Amino acid sequence: MADFYQNGVVTTLHNLANRPTEELEAELLRFSQKRPMALILPSLYSELEGEALPHILDELTNVPYLSEIVIGLDRANKEQYQSALKFFGRLPQHHRVLWNDGPRLKAIDDELTELGLAPKELGKGRNVWYCMGYILASNRAESVALHDCDIVTYKRDLLARLIYPVANPMFNYEFCKGYYARVAGGKINGRVSRLLVTPLLRALKRTLGDNEYLEFMDSFRYPLAGEFSFRRDVLNDIRIPSDWGLEIGVLSEMHRNYSHNRLCQADIAETYDHKHQDLSLHDDQGGLSKMSIDITKAVFRKLATQGTTFSTETFRSIKATYYRIALDFVETYHNDAVMNGLKLDIHSEEKAVEMFASNIMKAGQSFLDSPMETPFIPSWNRVTSAVPDILDRLLEAVEADTSELLE
């Protein structure tokens, strides 16, 4: 059971009473009369063949309050798309599968690319962006949740607790970030959040001085959680990164667009485990190594937009400060693990810290070398301004794929 402490500048909604899922869902069903709800599932085709997604579907078939489920399907050929239509066909809710690699959606992407309006990188950010466009096009939902498809500990109360803050008509929240303890299999996980993001934010505060954005970011208990929910109007203006900086980028956009009292975080799961990325100690183009560089650059870019001036010397100071703070955190997490009967390998933790420290410098140098880099995907407001009928065409393309290939 969580505590009721409110830390930082963002409201925290705790799990204080382990409220029955059926009770939450009954309320959400009532809320859906005023605020229809949808779920976005960004998925690789390979996840249809894993253990997590079939179980997630088992849970979702019992969710009564969703008006729509939108699945973004990446890395799928025609036969795999047809297989996906059958795989998701047992969902009782209205649902659509976006075949991102199909000729119709590729044609839309190519057109937007020529105009400089399409995502520049393949990956989750691009997938989520097109799903957001479809939500706007279908106009079926007022409140929208998003979660990953590799959660092996998934229970449907995770979704209920995630979407509740933006679905309750008596609440004024535009955005909710999910959080949880990354503990599974007798281990504390979540290395990038624990050993990079939190100590980096503390190091930046110590190096750069008081900064309202850093205080905001440090208020989130699990800033890299891939689970969040939002009101439909958020989708029009948000600009999201297409790289591993997606979660940090979304939080930065919410900071830019909304006051703190319109944002919250909610405790959505007692246990949470999903697919783990390799540390990639010797390959900064993959795994947690590339992730750490992208995340760090996302933070640097945001601070630069606020007038912070960076230099190689600044990045050296940040790295040195980060390294000391992160090593102290290793001891903290070790003691927490021991007291709870969990495992934590100090040696592997410190190897991760050393890699992250090195990658802070790489991210800094990349930032200095490419100061005009703009990894953000344009907002849908900008896209529809340039191509007024794009959402209608996106909707038509998805419907045509569905009707043509569903057997």
C-alpha positions as CSV (number, residue, x, y, z in Angstrom):
1,M,0.0,0.0,0.0
2,A,1.3,3.4,-1.0
3,D,1.6,6.4,1.3
4,F,-0.5,9.6,0.9
5,Y,2.5,12.0,0.7
6,Q,2.3,14.7,-2.0
7,N,5.7,15.4,-3.4
8,G,6.7,18.0,-5.9
9,V,4.3,20.2,-7.9
10,V,2.1,17.5,-9.5
11,T,-0.9,15.9,-7.8
12,T,-0.3,12.3,-6.8
13,L,-3.3,9.9,-6.7
14,H,-2.4,7.0,-4.5
15,N,-3.7,3.4,-4.2
16,L,-4.7,3.7,-0.6
17,A,-7.5,1.1,-0.3
18,N,-7.1,-1.5,-3.0
19,R,-10.5,-0.6,-4.3
20,P,-12.3,-3.5,-6.1
21,T,-11.8,-3.4,-9.9
22,E,-15.5,-4.0,-10.5
23,E,-16.4,-0.9,-8.4
24,L,-14.0,1.3,-10.4
25,E,-15.3,-0.1,-13.7
26,A,-18.9,0.6,-12.7
27,E,-18.0,4.3,-12.1
28,L,-16.1,4.4,-15.4
29,L,-19.1,3.0,-17.2
30,R,-21.2,5.9,-15.8
31,F,-18.5,8.4,-16.7
32,S,-18.4,7.0,-20.3
33,Q,-21.9,8.5,-20.9
34,K,-20.3,12.0,-20.6
35,R,-16.7,11.2,-21.5
36,P,-16.4,8.3,-24.0
37,M,-13.1,6.5,-23.6
38,A,-10.6,4.9,-25.9
39,L,-7.3,2.9,-25.5
40,I,-4.2,3.1,-27.7
41,L,-2.0,0.0,-28.0
42,P,1.2,0.6,-29.9
43,S,2.4,-2.9,-30.9
44,L,5.0,-4.8,-32.9
45,Y,3.7,-7.8,-34.8
46,S,6.2,-9.9,-32.8
47,E,4.3,-9.1,-29.6
48,L,1.3,-11.0,-31.0
49,E,3.4,-14.1,-30.7
50,G,4.7,-13.3,-27.1
51,E,3.1,-14.2,-23.8
52,A,2.1,-10.7,-22.7
53,L,-0.3,-9.5,-25.4
54,P,-2.6,-12.5,-25.5
55,H,-3.1,-12.2,-21.8
56,I,-3.7,-8.4,-22.1
57,L,-6.4,-9.2,-24.6
58,D,-8.0,-11.7,-22.2
59,E,-8.2,-8.8,-19.7
60,L,-9.5,-6.2,-22.1
61,T,-12.4,-8.4,-23.3
62,N,-13.9,-7.9,-19.8
63,V,-13.5,-4.1,-19.9
64,P,-17.1,-2.6,-20.2
65,Y,-16.5,1.1,-20.5
66,L,-14.2,1.5,-23.7
67,S,-15.8,3.0,-26.8
68,E,-12.8,2.2,-29.0
69,I,-9.4,0.4,-29.0
70,V,-6.9,1.6,-31.5
71,I,-4.0,-0.8,-32.2
72,G,-0.9,0.6,-34.1
73,L,0.8,-2.4,-35.8
74,D,4.4,-2.1,-36.8
75,R,6.7,-4.4,-38.8
76,A,3.9,-6.5,-40.4
77,N,3.5,-7.7,-43.9
78,K,0.1,-8.3,-45.5
79,E,-0.3,-11.9,-44.2
80,Q,0.7,-10.7,-40.7
81,Y,-1.7,-7.8,-40.8
82,Q,-4.5,-10.2,-41.7
83,S,-3.4,-12.4,-38.8
84,A,-3.5,-9.4,-36.5
85,L,-7.1,-8.6,-37.6
86,K,-8.1,-12.1,-36.5
87,F,-6.0,-11.9,-33.3
88,F,-7.7,-8.7,-32.2
89,G,-11.1,-9.8,-33.6
90,R,-12.2,-11.2,-30.3
91,L,-12.3,-7.8,-28.7
92,P,-15.9,-6.9,-28.0
93,Q,-15.2,-3.2,-28.2
94,H,-15.1,-1.3,-31.5
95,H,-11.5,-1.6,-32.6
96,R,-9.2,-0.9,-35.5
97,V,-5.7,-2.0,-36.4
98,L,-3.5,0.5,-38.2
99,W,-1.3,-1.3,-40.6
100,N,1.5,1.2,-40.5
101,D,3.5,-0.7,-43.1
102,G,0.6,-1.1,-45.6
103,P,0.5,0.7,-48.9
104,R,-2.4,3.1,-47.9
105,L,-0.8,4.4,-44.7
106,K,2.7,4.4,-46.3
107,A,1.3,6.6,-49.1
108,I,0.0,9.1,-46.4
109,D,3.3,9.0,-44.7
110,D,5.2,9.6,-48.0
111,E,3.0,12.6,-48.7
112,L,3.6,14.1,-45.2
113,T,7.3,13.4,-45.6
114,E,7.5,15.5,-48.7
115,L,5.9,18.3,-46.8
116,G,8.3,17.8,-43.8
117,L,5.4,16.8,-41.6
118,A,6.0,13.1,-41.1
119,P,7.9,11.3,-38.3
120,K,11.5,11.1,-39.2
121,E,12.2,7.8,-37.4
122,L,10.5,4.5,-37.2
123,G,9.5,3.3,-33.7
124,K,7.0,3.8,-30.9
125,G,6.8,7.5,-31.2
126,R,5.7,7.3,-34.9
127,N,3.3,4.5,-34.1
128,V,1.7,6.5,-31.2
129,W,1.5,9.6,-33.4
130,Y,-0.6,7.9,-36.1
131,C,-2.8,6.3,-33.5
132,M,-3.4,9.7,-32.0
133,G,-4.4,11.0,-35.5
134,Y,-6.8,8.1,-35.9
135,I,-8.4,8.9,-32.5
136,L,-8.9,12.5,-33.7
137,A,-10.3,11.3,-37.0
138,S,-12.8,8.8,-35.6
139,N,-14.1,11.2,-32.9
140,R,-15.4,8.4,-30.8
141,A,-13.6,9.3,-27.5
142,E,-13.1,12.2,-25.2
143,S,-10.7,10.5,-22.8
144,V,-7.8,8.3,-24.0
145,A,-5.4,5.9,-22.3
146,L,-2.2,4.5,-23.7
147,H,-0.1,1.5,-22.5
148,D,2.4,-0.9,-23.9
149,C,1.8,-4.4,-25.2
150,D,4.6,-6.2,-23.4
151,I,3.3,-6.0,-19.8
152,V,3.5,-9.5,-18.5
153,T,1.9,-8.7,-15.1
154,Y,-1.1,-6.9,-16.7
155,K,-4.4,-6.7,-15.0
156,R,-7.3,-4.7,-16.2
157,D,-7.4,-2.6,-13.0
158,L,-4.2,-0.9,-14.4
159,L,-6.3,0.6,-17.2
160,A,-9.1,1.5,-14.8
161,R,-6.8,3.4,-12.5
162,L,-4.9,5.0,-15.4
163,I,-7.9,6.5,-17.2
164,Y,-10.0,7.3,-14.2
165,P,-8.4,10.8,-13.5
166,V,-9.2,12.1,-17.0
167,A,-12.5,10.3,-17.3
168,N,-14.2,11.5,-14.1
169,P,-16.3,14.6,-15.1
170,M,-15.8,16.1,-11.6
171,F,-12.0,16.1,-12.1
172,N,-10.2,18.8,-14.1
173,Y,-7.2,16.8,-15.2
174,E,-6.0,16.9,-18.8
175,F,-3.2,14.4,-18.4
176,C,-2.4,11.5,-16.0
177,K,1.0,9.7,-15.8
178,G,0.9,6.2,-14.5
179,Y,3.5,5.0,-11.9
180,Y,4.3,1.8,-10.1
181,A,7.2,0.0,-8.4
182,R,9.3,-1.8,-11.0
183,V,9.7,-4.9,-8.8
184,A,9.3,-8.4,-10.2
185,G,11.0,-11.7,-9.9
186,G,12.6,-10.7,-6.5
187,K,14.5,-7.8,-8.1
188,I,14.3,-4.1,-8.4
189,N,14.2,-3.1,-12.1
190,G,13.8,0.2,-13.9
191,R,17.5,1.1,-14.1
192,V,17.2,4.0,-16.5
193,S,14.7,5.8,-14.3
194,R,16.4,5.0,-11.0
195,L,20.0,5.4,-12.1
196,L,19.9,7.9,-14.9
197,V,16.8,10.2,-14.9
198,T,16.4,10.9,-11.2
199,P,20.1,11.5,-10.4
200,L,20.5,13.5,-13.6
201,L,17.6,15.8,-12.7
202,R,19.1,16.3,-9.2
203,A,22.6,16.9,-10.8
204,L,21.1,19.5,-13.1
205,K,19.4,21.3,-10.2
206,R,22.6,21.4,-8.3
207,T,24.6,22.5,-11.3
208,L,22.2,25.0,-13.0
209,G,20.4,26.2,-9.9
210,D,16.7,26.4,-9.2
211,N,14.6,25.6,-12.2
212,E,10.9,25.2,-12.3
213,Y,11.0,22.6,-15.2
214,L,13.5,20.4,-13.3
215,E,11.3,20.6,-10.2
216,F,8.3,19.6,-12.3
217,M,10.1,16.6,-13.9
218,D,11.4,15.5,-10.5
219,S,7.9,15.4,-9.2
220,F,7.1,12.3,-11.2
221,R,7.7,9.0,-9.4
222,Y,8.3,7.1,-12.6
223,P,8.9,9.5,-15.4
224,L,9.7,6.8,-18.0
225,A,6.5,4.9,-17.5
226,G,4.9,4.1,-20.9
227,E,1.4,4.4,-19.5
228,F,-0.5,7.7,-19.6
229,S,-3.9,9.1,-20.3
230,F,-5.2,12.4,-21.6
231,R,-8.2,14.3,-22.7
232,R,-8.8,14.4,-26.5
233,D,-8.0,18.0,-26.9
234,V,-4.4,17.3,-25.8
235,L,-3.9,15.3,-29.0
236,N,-4.2,18.4,-31.2
237,D,-1.3,20.4,-29.8
238,I,1.2,17.9,-28.5
239,R,4.5,17.4,-30.2
240,I,6.2,14.1,-29.4
241,P,9.7,12.8,-30.1
242,S,10.0,9.8,-32.4
243,D,13.1,8.4,-30.5
244,W,13.5,6.9,-27.0
245,G,12.8,10.4,-25.6
246,L,9.1,9.8,-26.1
247,E,8.1,9.7,-22.4
248,I,10.3,12.6,-21.4
249,G,9.1,14.6,-24.4
250,V,5.4,14.0,-23.5
251,L,6.0,15.3,-20.0
252,S,7.9,18.3,-21.4
253,E,5.0,19.1,-23.7
254,M,2.5,18.9,-20.9
255,H,4.7,21.3,-18.9
256,R,4.7,23.7,-21.8
257,N,1.0,23.5,-22.5
258,Y,-0.8,23.2,-19.2
259,S,-0.7,24.5,-15.6
260,H,0.3,22.0,-12.9
261,N,-3.2,21.7,-11.5
262,R,-4.4,20.1,-14.8
263,L,-1.8,17.3,-14.5
264,C,-1.5,14.3,-12.2
265,Q,0.1,11.0,-11.6
266,A,-1.6,7.8,-10.4
267,D,-0.5,4.6,-8.8
268,I,-1.7,2.0,-11.3
269,A,-0.2,-1.4,-10.3
270,E,1.2,-3.2,-7.3
271,T,3.6,-5.2,-9.5
272,Y,4.8,-4.4,-13.0
273,D,7.1,-6.2,-15.3
274,H,7.7,-6.1,-19.1
275,K,10.3,-6.8,-21.7
276,H,13.7,-5.8,-20.6
277,Q,16.2,-4.0,-22.8
278,D,19.9,-5.0,-22.9
279,L,22.3,-2.6,-21.1
280,S,24.4,-2.5,-24.4
281,L,27.6,-1.4,-22.6
282,H,29.6,-1.5,-25.9
283,D,27.0,-0.3,-28.3
284,D,25.6,3.2,-27.9
285,Q,23.2,2.7,-30.9
286,G,21.1,0.0,-29.1
287,G,19.4,-1.0,-25.9
288,L,19.6,1.0,-22.7
289,S,22.7,2.9,-24.0
290,K,20.9,4.5,-26.9
291,M,17.8,5.1,-24.7
292,S,19.9,6.9,-22.1
293,I,21.5,9.2,-24.8
294,D,18.1,10.0,-26.4
295,I,16.5,10.7,-23.0
296,T,19.4,13.0,-21.9
297,K,19.3,14.9,-25.1
298,A,15.6,15.4,-24.7
299,V,16.2,17.0,-21.3
300,F,19.0,19.2,-22.6
301,R,16.9,20.4,-25.6
302,K,14.0,21.4,-23.2
303,L,16.4,23.3,-21.0
304,A,17.9,25.1,-24.0
305,T,14.4,26.3,-25.0
306,Q,14.2,28.0,-21.7
307,G,17.4,29.9,-22.2
308,T,20.0,27.6,-20.6
309,T,23.4,27.9,-22.3
310,F,25.4,24.7,-22.5
311,S,29.1,24.2,-23.2
312,T,31.5,21.2,-23.0
313,E,32.6,22.5,-19.5
314,T,29.0,22.6,-18.4
315,F,28.4,19.0,-19.5
316,R,31.6,17.9,-17.7
317,S,30.3,19.5,-14.4
318,I,26.9,17.8,-14.9
319,K,28.5,14.5,-15.5
320,A,30.7,14.7,-12.4
321,T,27.8,15.8,-10.2
322,Y,25.6,13.1,-11.7
323,Y,28.2,10.4,-11.1
324,R,28.4,11.1,-7.4
325,I,24.7,11.4,-6.8
326,A,24.0,8.2,-8.8
327,L,26.5,6.2,-6.8
328,D,24.8,7.3,-3.6
329,F,21.5,6.1,-5.1
330,V,23.0,2.7,-5.7
331,E,23.6,2.3,-2.0
332,T,20.1,3.6,-1.2
333,Y,18.5,1.1,-3.6
334,H,20.6,-1.7,-2.3
335,N,19.6,-1.1,1.3
336,D,15.9,-0.8,0.2
337,A,16.2,-4.1,-1.6
338,V,17.9,-5.9,1.4
339,M,15.2,-4.7,3.8
340,N,12.5,-6.0,1.5
341,G,14.2,-9.4,0.8
342,L,15.0,-8.4,-2.8
343,K,18.1,-8.8,-4.9
344,L,20.2,-6.0,-6.3
345,D,23.6,-6.5,-7.8
346,I,25.8,-3.5,-6.8
347,H,28.4,-4.3,-9.4
348,S,26.0,-4.3,-12.3
349,E,24.3,-1.2,-10.9
350,E,27.6,0.7,-10.8
351,K,28.5,-0.5,-14.4
352,A,25.2,1.0,-15.5
353,V,26.0,4.3,-13.7
354,E,29.4,4.4,-15.4
355,M,27.8,3.9,-18.8
356,F,25.1,6.5,-18.2
357,A,27.8,9.0,-17.0
358,S,29.7,8.5,-20.3
359,N,26.5,8.9,-22.3
360,I,25.7,12.2,-20.6
361,M,28.9,13.5,-22.3
362,K,27.9,11.8,-25.6
363,A,24.5,13.4,-25.4
364,G,26.0,16.8,-24.6
365,Q,28.4,16.6,-27.5
366,S,25.6,15.5,-29.9
367,F,23.6,18.5,-28.7
368,L,26.4,20.9,-29.4
369,D,27.2,19.3,-32.8
370,S,23.6,19.5,-33.9
371,P,22.0,22.5,-32.2
372,M,19.2,22.8,-34.9
373,E,18.1,19.1,-34.5
374,T,14.3,18.9,-34.3
375,P,13.3,15.4,-33.4
376,F,9.7,16.3,-32.5
377,I,6.9,15.2,-34.8
378,P,4.7,18.1,-35.7
379,S,1.5,18.6,-33.9
380,W,-1.7,17.4,-35.6
381,N,-2.9,21.0,-35.5
382,R,0.0,21.9,-37.8
383,V,-0.6,18.9,-40.1
384,T,-4.3,19.5,-40.5
385,S,-3.5,23.2,-41.2
386,A,-1.2,22.2,-44.1
387,V,-3.4,19.2,-45.3
388,P,-7.0,19.9,-44.2
389,D,-8.4,16.6,-45.2
390,I,-5.6,14.4,-43.9
391,L,-7.6,13.0,-40.9
392,D,-10.5,12.0,-43.1
393,R,-8.1,10.3,-45.5
394,L,-6.4,8.5,-42.6
395,L,-9.7,7.2,-41.4
396,E,-10.7,6.1,-44.9
397,A,-7.4,4.3,-45.4
398,V,-7.8,2.3,-42.1
399,E,-11.4,1.4,-43.0
400,A,-10.4,0.3,-46.5
401,D,-7.6,-1.9,-45.1
402,T,-9.9,-3.4,-42.6
403,S,-12.8,-4.2,-45.0
404,E,-10.5,-5.4,-47.8
405,L,-8.3,-7.7,-45.8
406,L,-10.5,-8.9,-43.0
407,E,-11.6,-12.4,-44.0
